Amino acid sequence: MFGKQEIKAFLEEKGIPFEWVEHKAVYTIEEMQELGLEDMEDIAKNLFLRDQKGKRHFLIVIRADKQANLKELGERLGIGKLSFASEERLEKYMKLKKGAVTPLGVLNDENCAVEVFLDEDFLKMKKIGVHPNENTASVYLATEDLLHIIREHGNPLEIVSFA
């Protein structure tokens, strides 16, 4: 299982450049903002969702300053009604706890069942800030490197536009 230290070792092994910031545990974007991090505009907001039947699971990665309209998003992506997945599902699929949702959690998704939708705005940015599978640190890495990690692991990945 990939926890915080395993993520750090993984990035170092792969030769992926990154910046690492340790901080107190945070559970919301508002709490992240209270930390006063310099690179707040690069922070990703991550939503772990499921379809109405609970058969498909999605990780939505958007900029922290954006809102995701779940009804509109479900319709636009042809998924139907979306809702937040339970903490039990988060643990089952990504081995993560509430507050630590991150695209790096796909490394714990043994069946590559979680579908990832990433905000296209991150492609225009040099880096993206995410939790390293725990909410007591943030790791900043090139967006392209994050996309490569997700693709290499095998999870479905789609770049989408969020208003």
ROMARPA-559730 format. One record per residue (C-alpha): residue in one letter; x, y, z. Coordinates in nm, 4 decimals. Layout:
<tordrens>
<tordren><residu>A</residu><x>X</x><y>Y</y><z>Z</z></tordren>
...
</tordrens>
This chain:
<tordrens>
<tordren><residu>M</residu><x>0.0000</x><y>0.0000</y><z>0.0000</z></tordren>
<tordren><residu>F</residu><x>0.1202</x><y>0.3479</y><z>-0.0848</z></tordren>
<tordren><residu>G</residu><x>0.1207</x><y>0.5760</y><z>0.2179</z></tordren>
<tordren><residu>K</residu><x>0.3015</x><y>0.9071</y><z>0.2516</z></tordren>
<tordren><residu>Q</residu><x>0.6535</x><y>0.7662</y><z>0.2800</z></tordren>
<tordren><residu>E</residu><x>0.5941</x><y>0.5167</y><z>-0.0019</z></tordren>
<tordren><residu>I</residu><x>0.4787</x><y>0.8002</y><z>-0.2297</z></tordren>
<tordren><residu>K</residu><x>0.7970</x><y>0.9949</y><z>-0.1543</z></tordren>
<tordren><residu>A</residu><x>1.0121</x><y>0.6880</y><z>-0.2246</z></tordren>
<tordren><residu>F</residu><x>0.8140</x><y>0.6147</y><z>-0.5443</z></tordren>
<tordren><residu>L</residu><x>0.8720</x><y>0.9671</y><z>-0.6796</z></tordren>
<tordren><residu>E</residu><x>1.2413</x><y>0.9511</y><z>-0.5924</z></tordren>
<tordren><residu>E</residu><x>1.2781</x><y>0.6051</y><z>-0.7540</z></tordren>
<tordren><residu>K</residu><x>1.1104</x><y>0.7271</y><z>-1.0730</z></tordren>
<tordren><residu>G</residu><x>1.3300</x><y>1.0378</y><z>-1.0793</z></tordren>
<tordren><residu>I</residu><x>1.0248</x><y>1.2645</y><z>-1.0742</z></tordren>
<tordren><residu>P</residu><x>1.1096</x><y>1.6132</y><z>-0.9436</z></tordren>
<tordren><residu>F</residu><x>0.8813</x><y>1.7327</y><z>-0.6645</z></tordren>
<tordren><residu>E</residu><x>0.8451</x><y>1.9778</y><z>-0.3792</z></tordren>
<tordren><residu>W</residu><x>0.7281</x><y>1.8415</y><z>-0.0431</z></tordren>
<tordren><residu>V</residu><x>0.5548</x><y>2.0441</y><z>0.2287</z></tordren>
<tordren><residu>E</residu><x>0.4708</x><y>1.8925</y><z>0.5662</z></tordren>
<tordren><residu>H</residu><x>0.1767</x><y>2.0548</y><z>0.7485</z></tordren>
<tordren><residu>K</residu><x>-0.0932</x><y>1.9848</y><z>1.0039</z></tordren>
<tordren><residu>A</residu><x>-0.3771</x><y>1.7559</y><z>0.8987</z></tordren>
<tordren><residu>V</residu><x>-0.6283</x><y>1.9359</y><z>0.6771</z></tordren>
<tordren><residu>Y</residu><x>-0.9669</x><y>1.8114</y><z>0.5615</z></tordren>
<tordren><residu>T</residu><x>-1.0977</x><y>2.0902</y><z>0.3367</z></tordren>
<tordren><residu>I</residu><x>-0.9729</x><y>2.3432</y><z>0.0830</z></tordren>
<tordren><residu>E</residu><x>-1.0559</x><y>2.6154</y><z>0.3370</z></tordren>
<tordren><residu>E</residu><x>-0.8210</x><y>2.4540</y><z>0.5886</z></tordren>
<tordren><residu>M</residu><x>-0.5543</x><y>2.4341</y><z>0.3168</z></tordren>
<tordren><residu>Q</residu><x>-0.5943</x><y>2.8073</y><z>0.2536</z></tordren>
<tordren><residu>E</residu><x>-0.5478</x><y>2.8769</y><z>0.6249</z></tordren>
<tordren><residu>L</residu><x>-0.2009</x><y>2.7195</y><z>0.6032</z></tordren>
<tordren><residu>G</residu><x>-0.0872</x><y>3.0163</y><z>0.3926</z></tordren>
<tordren><residu>L</residu><x>0.1014</x><y>2.8086</y><z>0.1365</z></tordren>
<tordren><residu>E</residu><x>0.2626</x><y>3.0132</y><z>-0.1406</z></tordren>
<tordren><residu>D</residu><x>0.1441</x><y>2.7879</y><z>-0.4223</z></tordren>
<tordren><residu>M</residu><x>-0.2246</x><y>2.7751</y><z>-0.3297</z></tordren>
<tordren><residu>E</residu><x>-0.3323</x><y>2.8349</y><z>-0.6922</z></tordren>
<tordren><residu>D</residu><x>-0.1691</x><y>2.5020</y><z>-0.7843</z></tordren>
<tordren><residu>I</residu><x>-0.3631</x><y>2.3006</y><z>-0.5253</z></tordren>
<tordren><residu>A</residu><x>-0.6108</x><y>2.0447</y><z>-0.6543</z></tordren>
<tordren><residu>K</residu><x>-0.9530</x><y>1.9850</y><z>-0.5047</z></tordren>
<tordren><residu>N</residu><x>-1.0321</x><y>1.6143</y><z>-0.5263</z></tordren>
<tordren><residu>L</residu><x>-1.3796</x><y>1.4649</y><z>-0.5187</z></tordren>
<tordren><residu>F</residu><x>-1.4364</x><y>1.0904</y><z>-0.4901</z></tordren>
<tordren><residu>L</residu><x>-1.7741</x><y>1.0131</y><z>-0.6462</z></tordren>
<tordren><residu>R</residu><x>-1.9880</x><y>0.7216</y><z>-0.7535</z></tordren>
<tordren><residu>D</residu><x>-2.2670</x><y>0.6691</y><z>-1.0016</z></tordren>
<tordren><residu>Q</residu><x>-2.6259</x><y>0.6153</y><z>-0.8906</z></tordren>
<tordren><residu>K</residu><x>-2.5925</x><y>0.2362</y><z>-0.8857</z></tordren>
<tordren><residu>G</residu><x>-2.2569</x><y>0.2432</y><z>-0.7070</z></tordren>
<tordren><residu>K</residu><x>-2.0923</x><y>0.0373</y><z>-0.9814</z></tordren>
<tordren><residu>R</residu><x>-1.8582</x><y>0.3066</y><z>-1.1151</z></tordren>
<tordren><residu>H</residu><x>-1.6286</x><y>0.5316</y><z>-0.9140</z></tordren>
<tordren><residu>F</residu><x>-1.4734</x><y>0.8595</y><z>-1.0178</z></tordren>
<tordren><residu>L</residu><x>-1.2035</x><y>1.0919</y><z>-0.8977</z></tordren>
<tordren><residu>I</residu><x>-1.2641</x><y>1.4505</y><z>-1.0048</z></tordren>
<tordren><residu>V</residu><x>-0.9528</x><y>1.6688</y><z>-0.9852</z></tordren>
<tordren><residu>I</residu><x>-1.0273</x><y>2.0409</y><z>-1.0202</z></tordren>
<tordren><residu>R</residu><x>-0.8597</x><y>2.3634</y><z>-0.9224</z></tordren>
<tordren><residu>A</residu><x>-0.9252</x><y>2.4631</y><z>-0.5631</z></tordren>
<tordren><residu>D</residu><x>-1.0997</x><y>2.7843</y><z>-0.6694</z></tordren>
<tordren><residu>K</residu><x>-1.3641</x><y>2.6027</y><z>-0.8763</z></tordren>
<tordren><residu>Q</residu><x>-1.6933</x><y>2.4390</y><z>-0.7882</z></tordren>
<tordren><residu>A</residu><x>-1.8181</x><y>2.1145</y><z>-0.9401</z></tordren>
<tordren><residu>N</residu><x>-2.1885</x><y>2.0946</y><z>-1.0155</z></tordren>
<tordren><residu>L</residu><x>-2.2427</x><y>1.7197</y><z>-0.9764</z></tordren>
<tordren><residu>K</residu><x>-2.5726</x><y>1.7100</y><z>-1.1645</z></tordren>
<tordren><residu>E</residu><x>-2.4323</x><y>1.9012</y><z>-1.4602</z></tordren>
<tordren><residu>L</residu><x>-2.1086</x><y>1.7038</y><z>-1.4527</z></tordren>
<tordren><residu>G</residu><x>-2.2874</x><y>1.3677</y><z>-1.4523</z></tordren>
<tordren><residu>E</residu><x>-2.5020</x><y>1.4731</y><z>-1.7470</z></tordren>
<tordren><residu>R</residu><x>-2.2119</x><y>1.6189</y><z>-1.9436</z></tordren>
<tordren><residu>L</residu><x>-1.9979</x><y>1.3077</y><z>-1.8972</z></tordren>
<tordren><residu>G</residu><x>-2.2895</x><y>1.0765</y><z>-1.9792</z></tordren>
<tordren><residu>I</residu><x>-2.2709</x><y>0.9114</y><z>-1.6377</z></tordren>
<tordren><residu>G</residu><x>-2.6055</x><y>1.0167</y><z>-1.4956</z></tordren>
<tordren><residu>K</residu><x>-2.6556</x><y>1.1068</y><z>-1.1332</z></tordren>
<tordren><residu>L</residu><x>-2.3359</x><y>1.1419</y><z>-0.9317</z></tordren>
<tordren><residu>S</residu><x>-2.2984</x><y>1.1507</y><z>-0.5562</z></tordren>
<tordren><residu>F</residu><x>-2.0157</x><y>1.1472</y><z>-0.3072</z></tordren>
<tordren><residu>A</residu><x>-1.8873</x><y>0.7981</y><z>-0.2353</z></tordren>
<tordren><residu>S</residu><x>-1.8761</x><y>0.6777</y><z>0.1232</z></tordren>
<tordren><residu>E</residu><x>-1.5644</x><y>0.6612</y><z>0.3369</z></tordren>
<tordren><residu>E</residu><x>-1.5930</x><y>0.2819</y><z>0.3140</z></tordren>
<tordren><residu>R</residu><x>-1.5756</x><y>0.2974</y><z>-0.0654</z></tordren>
<tordren><residu>L</residu><x>-1.2821</x><y>0.5383</y><z>-0.0479</z></tordren>
<tordren><residu>E</residu><x>-1.0992</x><y>0.2920</y><z>0.1751</z></tordren>
<tordren><residu>K</residu><x>-1.1943</x><y>-0.0064</y><z>-0.0423</z></tordren>
<tordren><residu>Y</residu><x>-1.0910</x><y>0.1396</y><z>-0.3778</z></tordren>
<tordren><residu>M</residu><x>-0.8067</x><y>0.3784</y><z>-0.2966</z></tordren>
<tordren><residu>K</residu><x>-0.7029</x><y>0.2812</y><z>0.0587</z></tordren>
<tordren><residu>L</residu><x>-0.7461</x><y>0.6463</y><z>0.1628</z></tordren>
<tordren><residu>K</residu><x>-0.9098</x><y>0.8212</y><z>0.4550</z></tordren>
<tordren><residu>K</residu><x>-1.1479</x><y>1.1160</y><z>0.4417</z></tordren>
<tordren><residu>G</residu><x>-0.9522</x><y>1.4373</y><z>0.3838</z></tordren>
<tordren><residu>A</residu><x>-0.6686</x><y>1.2612</y><z>0.2022</z></tordren>
<tordren><residu>V</residu><x>-0.8316</x><y>1.2134</y><z>-0.1393</z></tordren>
<tordren><residu>T</residu><x>-0.5698</x><y>1.2555</y><z>-0.4099</z></tordren>
<tordren><residu>P</residu><x>-0.4940</x><y>1.1355</y><z>-0.7609</z></tordren>
<tordren><residu>L</residu><x>-0.1908</x><y>0.9543</y><z>-0.6167</z></tordren>
<tordren><residu>G</residu><x>-0.4426</x><y>0.7272</y><z>-0.4461</z></tordren>
<tordren><residu>V</residu><x>-0.4849</x><y>0.5443</y><z>-0.7768</z></tordren>
<tordren><residu>L</residu><x>-0.1567</x><y>0.3696</y><z>-0.6954</z></tordren>
<tordren><residu>N</residu><x>-0.3562</x><y>0.1771</y><z>-0.4327</z></tordren>
<tordren><residu>D</residu><x>-0.6369</x><y>0.0946</y><z>-0.6795</z></tordren>
<tordren><residu>E</residu><x>-0.5316</x><y>-0.2612</y><z>-0.7638</z></tordren>
<tordren><residu>N</residu><x>-0.8093</x><y>-0.3131</y><z>-1.0195</z></tordren>
<tordren><residu>C</residu><x>-0.7786</x><y>0.0314</y><z>-1.1824</z></tordren>
<tordren><residu>A</residu><x>-1.1504</x><y>0.0747</y><z>-1.1214</z></tordren>
<tordren><residu>V</residu><x>-1.1466</x><y>0.4453</y><z>-1.0378</z></tordren>
<tordren><residu>E</residu><x>-1.1950</x><y>0.6709</y><z>-1.3405</z></tordren>
<tordren><residu>V</residu><x>-1.0021</x><y>0.9983</y><z>-1.3176</z></tordren>
<tordren><residu>F</residu><x>-1.1261</x><y>1.3272</y><z>-1.4641</z></tordren>
<tordren><residu>L</residu><x>-0.8691</x><y>1.6073</y><z>-1.4490</z></tordren>
<tordren><residu>D</residu><x>-0.9421</x><y>1.9764</y><z>-1.4996</z></tordren>
<tordren><residu>E</residu><x>-0.7778</x><y>2.0894</y><z>-1.8243</z></tordren>
<tordren><residu>D</residu><x>-0.6659</x><y>2.4098</y><z>-1.6497</z></tordren>
<tordren><residu>F</residu><x>-0.3881</x><y>2.2082</y><z>-1.4852</z></tordren>
<tordren><residu>L</residu><x>-0.2365</x><y>2.1474</y><z>-1.8295</z></tordren>
<tordren><residu>K</residu><x>-0.1673</x><y>2.5220</y><z>-1.8528</z></tordren>
<tordren><residu>M</residu><x>0.0053</x><y>2.5251</y><z>-1.5145</z></tordren>
<tordren><residu>K</residu><x>0.3617</x><y>2.4188</y><z>-1.4404</z></tordren>
<tordren><residu>K</residu><x>0.2683</x><y>2.2119</y><z>-1.1377</z></tordren>
<tordren><residu>I</residu><x>-0.0124</x><y>2.0633</y><z>-0.9380</z></tordren>
<tordren><residu>G</residu><x>-0.0321</x><y>2.0261</y><z>-0.5607</z></tordren>
<tordren><residu>V</residu><x>-0.1892</x><y>1.7125</y><z>-0.4137</z></tordren>
<tordren><residu>H</residu><x>-0.1734</x><y>1.5123</y><z>-0.0936</z></tordren>
<tordren><residu>P</residu><x>0.0700</x><y>1.2180</y><z>-0.0908</z></tordren>
<tordren><residu>N</residu><x>-0.2088</x><y>0.9794</y><z>0.0215</z></tordren>
<tordren><residu>E</residu><x>-0.2199</x><y>1.1450</y><z>0.3651</z></tordren>
<tordren><residu>N</residu><x>-0.3515</x><y>1.4899</y><z>0.4555</z></tordren>
<tordren><residu>T</residu><x>-0.0468</x><y>1.5893</y><z>0.6616</z></tordren>
<tordren><residu>A</residu><x>0.1619</x><y>1.6942</y><z>0.3616</z></tordren>
<tordren><residu>S</residu><x>0.1321</x><y>1.8331</y><z>0.0115</z></tordren>
<tordren><residu>V</residu><x>0.3477</x><y>1.7378</y><z>-0.2829</z></tordren>
<tordren><residu>Y</residu><x>0.3912</x><y>1.9588</y><z>-0.5879</z></tordren>
<tordren><residu>L</residu><x>0.4899</x><y>1.7986</y><z>-0.9152</z></tordren>
<tordren><residu>A</residu><x>0.4601</x><y>1.8697</y><z>-1.2855</z></tordren>
<tordren><residu>T</residu><x>0.1089</x><y>1.8034</y><z>-1.4119</z></tordren>
<tordren><residu>E</residu><x>0.2515</x><y>1.5931</y><z>-1.6948</z></tordren>
<tordren><residu>D</residu><x>0.4322</x><y>1.3749</y><z>-1.4418</z></tordren>
<tordren><residu>L</residu><x>0.1093</x><y>1.3188</y><z>-1.2498</z></tordren>
<tordren><residu>L</residu><x>-0.0748</x><y>1.2291</y><z>-1.5705</z></tordren>
<tordren><residu>H</residu><x>0.2034</x><y>0.9855</y><z>-1.6591</z></tordren>
<tordren><residu>I</residu><x>0.1776</x><y>0.8182</y><z>-1.3157</z></tordren>
<tordren><residu>I</residu><x>-0.1999</x><y>0.7712</y><z>-1.3550</z></tordren>
<tordren><residu>R</residu><x>-0.1732</x><y>0.6420</y><z>-1.7130</z></tordren>
<tordren><residu>E</residu><x>0.1175</x><y>0.4116</y><z>-1.6327</z></tordren>
<tordren><residu>H</residu><x>-0.0787</x><y>0.2627</y><z>-1.3441</z></tordren>
<tordren><residu>G</residu><x>-0.3675</x><y>0.1920</y><z>-1.5814</z></tordren>
<tordren><residu>N</residu><x>-0.6596</x><y>0.3928</y><z>-1.4450</z></tordren>
<tordren><residu>P</residu><x>-0.8886</x><y>0.5513</y><z>-1.7037</z></tordren>
<tordren><residu>L</residu><x>-0.8001</x><y>0.9202</y><z>-1.7352</z></tordren>
<tordren><residu>E</residu><x>-0.9836</x><y>1.1971</y><z>-1.9159</z></tordren>
<tordren><residu>I</residu><x>-0.9017</x><y>1.5665</y><z>-1.9358</z></tordren>
<tordren><residu>V</residu><x>-1.2179</x><y>1.7773</y><z>-1.9060</z></tordren>
<tordren><residu>S</residu><x>-1.3150</x><y>2.1419</y><z>-1.8867</z></tordren>
<tordren><residu>F</residu><x>-1.4708</x><y>2.2674</y><z>-1.5628</z></tordren>
<tordren><residu>A</residu><x>-1.6236</x><y>2.6142</y><z>-1.5716</z></tordren>
</tordrens>
